[in-house]
Amino acid sequence: MGEIGAAKRQVRGRVRDARRALGAEARRRLGDALARVLEEHVPAGSRVAAYLPMPEEPDVRPFLAHHLARGGEVALPRVAETAEPQLEWVDWTLEAPTRRHPVLPLDEPEGPGREIERLLDQGPLLMLLPALAVDTRGHRLGQGGGYYDRLFARLDAAGRLTDVAAWAVVGPGEVLPPGTFPVEAHDLQVEAVVTPERLRRLVL
C-alpha cells in the first residue's frame, strides 16, 4: 500500500491545491455551470442521491434546488454511528436542517436515516458522487475515506449495483488519462462523469 498510497496522495494534493486556488466567485460560476449540465440530463421528478459539498468540492446545491423545484426527490448522506463507518441516507429539502460533522469539514442532514438498500427499495436511483478526479475508464479518486468504495462493494455483494446509476462530479481538468493515479481492486468505477462543461458517459 505504501507506493500506491503515496501516488494517490500526490494526485490528491495537486487537485486540492488547484481547487483551493479558486476564488468564491469562480466556485459559484462552476456550481451554476454544473447545474445547467445536470438539468439537461436528469429528468424532472426523478430520484437523486447527492451530497453536501466540502469547502472546495464542486457545488451541486444549485442543481439540487432546481431539481426539487421540478418535483424531484433528493436524499443526502451522513456518516452513520456504526462499528464500521458507513453512509446512511436522509430525505432532504431546502428547508431541512443540517449539522456540522464533529470531525470532517462538512455539513450533514438531520432527520431519520436509512440504509442504502431501503432507499433502493423505492426504485432505481441516480447517485451523484463527489470525487477529486476520475480517469477516462471510470475509476474514481476520492478523498481517501473509503465510504463510497464500501457502499458500492456492499451493493455489489447484494446484487443491487444495477439499481444505481453512479455519476462522479468533478471540476475542470479533473478527468484524467488512465494511469495518472493507481487503481486498486476495491476502487469504485462510475459510469459517467459530470463536469461544468458536459456529461461524459464512460465505457467500463
N, C-alpha and C positions, 0 to 999 in steps of 0.2 A: 504493500500500500504506500510505501514511502515515496518512490519516484512518481507514481500515478497521482498520489495526493498532492505532491509538490507541483506537478504540472497543472493540475486543476486549480490550485491556489493561485498560480501565476496568472492564468487566464481570468479567474475571478477578480483578481486585483486590478488588472488592466481595465476590465469592464466597469468595475466600481469607480475607479479613478475618473474614467470618461463621463460616467453619469454624474458624479459629484461636481464636475466642471460645468455642468449645465446650470443656467440660472432658472429662477422660478418662472419667468415668462416663457422660456423655451420649453420647460416641462409642461406648462399649461397648453401651449400650442400642440405639443406632441400628444397630449391626452385628448384634445379635440380632434386631432387627425385620426387617432386610434378609434374614436367613437364613430367617425364617418365611415371608416373601413368596416367596422363591425356591424353598423346599422345596415350596410349594403348586403351583408351575408347572413345575418341572424334573423330568422323570421319573427315578426311581431307575435307576441303572445306565447312564445316558446319558453322552455325552462332552461335556466343558465345557472351553473355554479361558477363562482368567480372568486375574487379576493379583494381585501382592502390593502392597498399598496404600502410597503415600507417607504421611507422618505425619498429614495432615489429611484424606486421602481416605476415602470410605465403605469400611468394612472388610468385605470379602466372605469373610474367613478362617473365621468361624463356619459360613457356608454350605458352604464347600469341605470342611471337616472332616466335616460331616454327609453331604455328597454322597459322599465317599469311603467313609464307613461304610455307605452304602446300595449299595455296589458300583459307584459311578460312577468315571469316569476324568477326570483333571484334567491339563491342560497349562498352563504358565505361560511368559510371555515374558521374554526378556532381550535386551539390545542386542547385536547381532552385530558383531564386529570386521571390518567390510567398508568399502569405499571410501565408499559412501553408507550412513549409519546406517539400519539396518532391524532388525526384530524376528525372532528365531528362537524356537523353542518347545521346551520341555523337559518331559517327563513328570514329574509331581510327586506325592509322597505326604507325609504329615505328618512322616515321619522323614527326608525328603530334606534335604540340606544346602543352605544359601543363602550368598551372599556379598554384601557391600556394593558397590554400584556406585561406581567411583572418583570420579565427578563428581555424579551425581544422588542425591537423598536417598531411595534405595530399595534394598531387598534383591532379589537375583536368584537364581533357582535354579541349582544346579550340575548337571552331568551332560551327556550328549550332547544337542546341539541339532539341530532340524530346521527346514527351511523350511516355511512355511505350506502349500505345495502337498503336501508329503509327509504332513503331518498330515491334510489333507483326503482323501488317497488312501485313508484308512481309513474314510471315510464322512462324512456331514454332521455339522456341529458347531454347538453354541451357543457364542457368544463374548460374554462379559461385559466391557464396555469401561469404563475409568474416564473420567469426564467432570466438568468443572466445572459445566456446565449443558447443558440440551437444550431446544430450543423445541418447541412442540406439533406442528410439522411434521417433527420428527425430526432437525433439524440439531443436530449435537453441537459444543460448545465444549470443546476440550481444553486441555491445559497450554501448547500452543504449539510443541511439538517436531515435530509433523507425522508421528509414527511410524505412527499408525493411518490417517491420510489416505493415506499412501504404501502401506501394506499393502493397503487396500481398492482403491486405484487399480490396484495390481498384480493383485489378484484379478479386477477388472473386465476388465482387458486380457486375462487368461487365460480369461475366460468362466466363472469359478467363483464369482461372487457368490451364486448360488443355493445353494451348498453351505454357506453360513454364515448363521445367524440372529444378527443383531447387536443386542444389548440394552445400552444405556448404564445405568450405575449412578450415581445422584446422591443427594444428601441432601434434607432438607425445604426447600421453597421454591426449588429449583433447576430446576424445569420452568417455563419462561418463555414468555410470548406471542411469536409471530413478530414480528421487528423489534426485539426487545430487544438483540440483538447482530447485527452484519452477517454475512452468509453469502457465501462465495466459492465458485467453481465446484468447487474441489478439496475443499471441506469435506464430511466424511462425514455421511451420513444413516443413522440407525438405525431399525429397525422397531418397537422397543419401548423403554420406559424403566422402570427399576426404582427405586422409592423405598422408604423404610421403611414407607410406608402401603400401597402396591399396585404391581402390574404394570400399566402403561398401554401398550396397543398403539396405534401411531400410524399415521395414513393418510399414505402418502408420495405 
